[in-house]
Amino acid sequence: MVLAGASWCVLSVSILYCVWSALDSDVSCEFGSKKYYALCGFGGILSCGITHTAVVPLDLVKCRLQVDPDKYKSIFKGFSITIKEDGMRGLAKGWAPTFIGYSMQGLCKFGFYEVFKITYSDMIGEENTYLWRTSLYLAASASAEFFADIALAPMEACKVRIQTQPGYANNLRQCAPKMFAEEGLWAFYKGVVPLWMRQIPYTMMKFACFERTVELLYKHVVPKPRADCSKGEQLVVTFVAGYIAGVFCAIVSHPADSVVSVLNKESGSTAIGVLKKLGPKGVWKGLVARIIMIGTLTALQWFIYDSVKVYFRLPRPPPPEMPESLKKKLGITE
């Protein structure tokens, strides 16, 4: 209970600070300023907290399909059994830890991504930033997700326990104290390594694929430069690029997601033990549900995040172009 309360307090303070930054007209919003990072973090809170909470029913069925495939068998079977046993309210199980956990994750994921991307770019210089931009996106997103998963782990553990162990606990207030009493603090962090295994590749794909897809869309699909597109047209490109990135994210991270679901359900289990138990086929159970969920989630997250940037008039650099100094070195002329 203390852990859940502390997580809620941290999230509340973070939201208040971000809103204060937005309303403080005396603080400049230059690219890379404290206000810029704060509002990016706020965008992350909204994008991840809202979207993950909205798809709790699908996530619940996906988790149950992963941990008990003999009973639930398919997405539609999972929904029908859940509604039959728990009613429509049963589909909302785990919404509180989902909202708190993924809001905190979004704060760190998007906020720290901007921090690390700018920091690493300054370290390697303008020319290398362009030449190695995909590696830059991968490094910045991996660094951000490392911290984001530490923030997410306790609430993810509670969510999975509520959703996959009928009768264990009905809500976060019951679940967190019970888990702490049975296994101590380790209960909330035993899944952090599998979370890193799932989320770091997922986030690397999410950011790198999105950034490069946006670049390619403006170069080969959109018939005019981004500067000539309306804000609405730019957000449509954001949504499409986000969905494409989301499909790849789901495939890359699904085996580790299956391990996390089983690991958080069974007390005393280990990642290696769960992996052996599931086998090569078992780790891919629920992939279709996850592709639908993650594709939609990722697209909406990027759409909400970019909308926050548009609303607060944050600097939004255009797709990268080769620096003039590099063009001269390579003998490229317009």
C-alpha positions in Angstrom: 0.0 0.0 0.0 2.9 2.3 0.8 4.5 1.6 -2.5 1.3 2.3 -4.4 0.8 5.5 -2.5 4.4 6.6 -3.1 4.0 5.9 -6.9 0.8 7.9 -7.0 2.5 10.8 -5.1 5.4 10.8 -7.5 3.1 10.8 -10.5 1.0 13.6 -9.0 4.0 15.8 -8.3 5.4 15.1 -11.8 2.1 16.2 -13.4 1.8 19.3 -11.3 5.4 20.3 -12.2 4.7 19.8 -15.9 1.5 21.8 -15.8 3.3 24.6 -13.8 6.0 24.6 -16.4 3.4 25.0 -19.2 1.7 27.9 -17.4 4.9 29.7 -16.3 5.3 32.3 -19.0 8.6 33.5 -17.6 10.3 30.2 -18.4 11.4 30.1 -22.1 10.6 27.0 -24.1 13.8 26.7 -26.1 14.7 23.4 -27.6 16.4 21.4 -24.8 15.3 23.8 -22.0 13.9 22.5 -18.7 10.4 23.5 -19.7 10.8 21.7 -23.0 11.8 18.5 -21.1 9.0 18.9 -18.6 6.3 19.3 -21.2 7.7 16.3 -23.2 7.4 14.3 -20.0 3.8 15.5 -19.6 3.1 14.4 -23.1 4.5 11.0 -22.2 2.2 10.8 -19.1 -0.8 11.5 -21.2 0.1 9.3 -24.2 1.0 6.2 -22.2 -1.3 6.6 -19.2 -4.5 7.2 -21.3 -3.8 4.6 -24.1 -2.7 1.7 -21.9 -5.7 2.3 -19.5 -8.1 2.4 -22.5 -7.0 -1.1 -23.7 -7.1 -2.8 -20.3 -9.8 -5.3 -21.4 -7.6 -6.4 -24.4 -4.5 -6.5 -22.2 -6.3 -8.6 -19.6 -7.4 -11.2 -22.2 -3.9 -11.2 -23.7 -2.3 -11.9 -20.3 -4.7 -14.7 -19.5 -4.2 -16.2 -22.9 -0.4 -16.2 -22.2 -0.6 -17.8 -18.7 -3.5 -20.2 -19.3 -3.8 -21.1 -23.0 -5.7 -24.3 -22.3 -8.6 -22.4 -20.8 -8.8 -19.3 -22.9 -7.5 -20.6 -26.2 -8.3 -17.5 -28.3 -9.0 -13.8 -28.0 -12.8 -14.2 -28.5 -12.9 -17.2 -26.1 -11.0 -15.1 -23.6 -13.5 -12.3 -23.7 -16.5 -14.6 -23.4 -15.1 -16.6 -20.5 -14.1 -13.4 -18.6 -17.5 -11.8 -19.1 -19.3 -15.0 -18.1 -17.2 -15.4 -14.9 -16.7 -11.8 -13.8 -19.3 -9.8 -15.8 -18.4 -6.7 -17.8 -16.7 -5.1 -14.8 -14.2 -8.0 -14.9 -12.7 -6.6 -18.1 -11.5 -3.5 -16.2 -9.5 -5.5 -13.6 -6.1 -3.9 -13.2 -6.9 -0.4 -14.5 -5.5 1.4 -11.5 -1.9 -0.1 -11.6 -2.1 0.2 -15.4 -2.8 3.9 -15.2 -0.3 4.8 -12.5 2.5 2.5 -13.8 2.3 3.4 -17.5 1.9 7.1 -16.7 5.2 7.0 -14.8 6.7 4.9 -17.6 5.6 7.5 -20.2 7.1 10.3 -18.2 10.5 8.7 -18.2 10.3 7.1 -21.6 9.4 10.3 -23.6 11.1 12.8 -21.3 14.4 11.0 -21.0 14.4 10.1 -24.7 14.5 13.8 -25.5 17.2 14.4 -22.9 19.4 11.5 -24.1 18.8 12.3 -27.8 20.0 15.9 -27.4 22.8 14.9 -25.0 24.2 12.2 -27.3 23.8 14.4 -30.3 25.9 17.2 -28.6 28.5 14.6 -27.8 29.1 13.3 -31.3 28.5 16.5 -33.3 26.2 17.6 -36.1 27.7 15.6 -38.9 27.9 12.3 -36.9 24.3 12.9 -35.6 23.1 12.8 -39.2 25.3 9.9 -40.4 24.5 7.8 -37.3 21.0 9.0 -36.6 19.5 5.5 -36.4 22.1 4.5 -33.8 21.4 7.7 -32.0 17.7 7.0 -31.8 18.4 3.4 -30.6 20.9 4.5 -27.9 18.7 7.4 -26.6 15.5 5.2 -26.5 17.3 2.3 -24.8 18.8 4.6 -22.1 15.4 6.2 -21.5 13.6 2.8 -21.2 16.1 1.5 -18.7 14.8 4.1 -16.2 11.2 3.9 -17.4 11.0 0.2 -16.5 12.2 0.7 -13.0 9.3 3.2 -12.6 6.9 0.7 -14.2 7.9 -2.6 -12.6 5.9 -2.4 -9.2 2.6 -1.5 -10.9 3.1 -4.0 -13.7 3.6 -6.8 -11.1 0.4 -5.8 -9.4 -1.5 -5.5 -12.7 -0.5 -9.0 -13.8 -1.3 -10.6 -10.4 -4.8 -9.0 -10.4 -5.6 -10.0 -13.9 -4.2 -13.5 -14.0 -4.9 -14.9 -10.5 -8.7 -15.1 -9.9 -9.5 -14.5 -6.3 -6.0 -13.1 -5.4 -7.1 -9.5 -5.2 -9.7 -7.3 -6.8 -7.9 -4.0 -6.8 -4.5 -2.3 -6.2 -5.4 -1.5 -2.5 -5.7 -5.3 -1.8 -3.0 -6.5 -4.1 0.1 -4.4 -3.2 0.0 -5.1 0.6 -0.7 -8.8 0.0 2.3 -9.1 -2.4 4.6 -7.3 0.0 3.5 -9.5 3.0 4.1 -12.7 1.0 7.4 -11.9 -0.9 8.6 -8.5 0.4 9.9 -5.8 -1.9 11.3 -8.3 -4.3 7.8 -9.2 -5.4 7.5 -5.8 -7.2 11.0 -5.9 -8.9 11.5 -9.6 -9.7 10.1 -8.8 -13.1 12.3 -5.8 -13.9 14.9 -7.8 -15.9 12.3 -9.5 -18.1 10.7 -6.1 -18.4 14.0 -4.7 -19.7 14.2 -7.7 -22.1 10.7 -6.8 -23.3 10.6 -3.1 -23.2 14.1 -2.0 -24.2 13.9 -3.8 -27.6 10.3 -2.6 -27.9 11.2 1.0 -27.2 14.3 1.0 -29.4 12.1 -0.2 -32.3 9.3 2.2 -31.4 11.5 5.3 -31.5 14.0 4.4 -34.3 11.3 2.9 -36.6 9.0 5.9 -36.0 11.7 8.5 -36.6 12.9 6.8 -39.8 9.4 6.1 -41.0 8.4 9.8 -40.6 11.6 10.7 -42.6 10.7 8.3 -45.4 7.0 9.3 -45.5 7.9 13.0 -46.0 10.6 12.1 -48.5 8.6 9.6 -50.7 4.9 9.7 -49.8 3.8 13.1 -48.7 3.7 15.4 -51.8 5.1 18.5 -50.1 7.7 19.4 -47.4 6.6 19.2 -43.8 6.9 23.0 -43.4 4.1 23.3 -46.0 1.8 20.8 -44.3 -0.9 21.9 -41.9 -0.7 20.7 -38.3 -3.5 18.2 -39.0 -1.7 16.8 -41.9 1.5 16.4 -39.9 -0.4 14.6 -37.1 -1.8 12.2 -39.7 1.7 11.3 -40.8 2.6 10.9 -37.1 -0.3 8.4 -36.6 0.6 6.4 -39.7 4.3 6.2 -38.8 3.3 5.3 -35.2 1.2 2.4 -36.3 3.9 1.0 -38.6 6.4 1.2 -35.7 3.9 -0.5 -33.4 3.5 -3.6 -35.5 7.3 -4.2 -35.5 7.4 -3.4 -31.7 4.9 -6.0 -30.9 6.7 -8.8 -32.8 10.1 -7.9 -31.4 9.0 -7.8 -27.7 6.4 -10.5 -27.6 8.5 -13.5 -26.3 9.7 -11.4 -23.3 6.1 -10.2 -22.7 4.9 -13.8 -22.4 7.7 -14.5 -19.8 6.8 -11.3 -17.8 3.1 -12.3 -17.7 3.8 -15.8 -16.4 6.6 -14.6 -14.0 4.4 -12.1 -12.3 1.5 -14.6 -12.0 3.5 -17.4 -10.3 5.3 -16.6 -7.0 8.8 -18.0 -6.7 9.2 -18.4 -10.5 12.3 -17.4 -12.4 12.7 -16.0 -16.0 14.8 -19.0 -17.1 12.3 -21.4 -15.6 9.3 -19.8 -17.3 11.1 -19.7 -20.6 11.8 -23.4 -20.4 8.2 -24.1 -19.4 6.7 -22.1 -22.3 9.0 -23.4 -25.0 9.6 -22.0 -28.5 5.8 -22.0 -29.4 4.5 -21.0 -26.1 6.3 -17.6 -26.1 4.3 -16.6 -29.2 0.8 -17.2 -27.7 -1.3 -14.1 -27.9 0.8 -12.4 -30.6 -2.3 -11.4 -32.7 -3.9 -9.7 -29.7 -0.6 -8.0 -28.9 -0.1 -6.7 -32.5 -3.6 -5.2 -32.5 -3.1 -3.7 -29.1 0.5 -2.4 -29.6 -0.1 -1.2 -33.1 -3.1 0.9 -32.0 -1.4 1.9 -28.8 1.8 3.1 -30.4 0.0 5.1 -33.1 -2.2 6.8 -30.5 0.7 7.4 -28.2 2.7 9.2 -30.9 -0.4 11.1 -32.0 -1.1 12.3 -28.4 2.5 13.1 -27.8 2.9 15.1 -30.9 -0.5 16.8 -30.2 0.9 18.0 -26.9 3.9 19.4 -28.6 1.6 21.2 -31.1 -0.7 22.5 -28.4 2.1 24.0 -26.2 4.0 25.2 -29.3 7.1 23.2 -28.5 9.9 23.2 -31.0 9.4 20.3 -33.4 12.6 20.0 -35.6 11.9 18.9 -39.2 13.1 15.5 -40.5 16.9 15.5 -40.5 18.8 16.8 -43.5 22.5 16.5 -44.4 24.5 19.4 -42.9 26.0 21.8 -45.4 29.5 21.0 -44.0 29.0 17.3 -44.7 27.8 18.0 -48.2 31.0 20.0 -48.9 33.1 17.1 -47.6 31.3 14.6 -49.8 31.3 17.0 -52.8 27.5 17.0 -53.0 25.9 19.9 -54.8 22.2 20.8 -54.9 
